[in-house]
Amino acid sequence: MKGNTDLLKADIGKIFFRYCIPSIAGVVSVSSYIFFDTMFIGQGVGAEGLAALNIVLPLYNLFNALAFLFGMGGATVLSISKGKNDKEAEHKVFTYSLVMGIISGAILTLICLVCLDNIAMFLGANSENINLVKEYMRIIMIMPIGFILNPMLSIFIRNDKAPQLAMWSMILSSLSNIILDYILVFPLGMGMKGAALATFVSPIVGIIIISTHFTKKSCTLKLNFNKVDFGILKRLILGGIPSFIMEMSGGIVIFAFNITIHKYLGNLGISAYSIIANIGLIFVSIFNGIAQAAQPIISINHGAKLEKRVLKLLKISDFTALVFGVVFFMTGMLFPKILIRIFSKDLSLIDITTRGIYLYFIAFIFMGINIITTIYFQSIENHRASTIMSISRGIGGILLGLLMIPMILEVDGVWLTVPFAEIITFIIGISILFSKKQFIKEFK
């Protein structure tokens, strides 16, 4: 229990920042898969390559959604069980998550490889880019199991008090992606296929590194194939649904944005959104890193009924996210063209994307706090509140915004849809928090 005792008794701020730095580094590294694919494809293939990659991006959202469904859902139950010292529940929830991750990845591979053309067209491929889309998809769709297990296992070992190893697994897998991206896209001239191959290898590297945790005496992640406990299975699924919705919403949002922006600006508009979305991906990953650092600490203290420590951590996490959010917003206002030129030097594309950044980046002021609040509810197993927040940030708020705002403001309305959804979600989150008398008392 010594590790648990540290999380339950040591200074909550020091624990948070000990987890926060490796968590942010790790999550940013995973997000860099797509960031560097976008950068190298933009420079090596051009605007059509960027548009093709953006069409494929919802598949990564699906992989991550499943990873977080089983990872965040399972890890929340795991840490609460640690707080209660319930070893059997710990082992069962890890087993269920691992098995479901493998099965879901295998099913995705089978479906996508059999129905490749139909899926490419459904995602938005057209006659101009379908060959590039299929070239990329043929390779990455062999590896859904890896894309699901890599982040999922990273979440579990972080909850098993190995945040540094989780960080290094992600950093080194991403580093392999960057190196291979450059070699395959430029010296070897393999274009989209090269970028896909580089990304294919990355989760394999991460899983190999994570596997070393299971050889250590300190590892408490054990398999238990005894009689299925449907109560634990239900808690796992319910606990992971908010994260699943948030990630899956990202894919649906990209799909909806691509259709809407194409209506106003054509393929150049899709390329502009691809750049903004990929810059945003890094910023969002920092918010997710803060949230994932807080999650095991919140869950284990909640399991031990130490609510004052939980709320103190919520304050620290929210303030940290707000500082980052303001920095991201100001970066977009002051240096938009520097950010855009990382991906493309096309002057028309730079002009369109600059306008988009000025409007879209307002969202980052509120986004971090919204993500932290959602994970807080998820970590204490308040499934209703976390699900409401997830829907509001994603398919609810954004799809509503895309239907309404562009009718008034046209293309500016498309860029303002994400800020609209984040502001609505912020109001909902604050309202839920301060509707609880106990929360108000402890918060003061």
Secondary structure, 3 states (H helix, E strand, C coil): CHHHHHHHHCCHHHHHHHHHHHHHHHHHHHHHHHHHHHHHHHHHCCHHHHHHHHHHHHHHHHHHHHHHHHHHHHHHHHHHHHHHCCHHHHHHHHHHHHHHHHHHHHHHHHHHHHCHHHHHHHHCCCCCCHHHHHHHHHHHCCCHHHHHHHHHHHHHHHHCCCHHHHHHHHHHHHHHHHHHHHHHHCCCCCHHHHHHHHHHHHHHHHHHHHHHHHHCCCCCCCCCCCCCCHHHHHHHHHHHHHHHHHHHHHHHHHHHHHHHHHHHHHHHHHHHHHHHHHHHHHHHHHHHHHHHHHHHHHHHHHHCCCHHHHHHHHHHHHHHHHHHHHHHHHHHHHCHHHHHHCCCCCHHHHHHHHHHHHHHHHHHHHHHHHHHHHHHHHHCCCHHHHHHHHHHHHHHHHHHHHHHHHHHHCHHHHHCHHHHHHHHHHHHHHHHHCCCHHHHHHHC
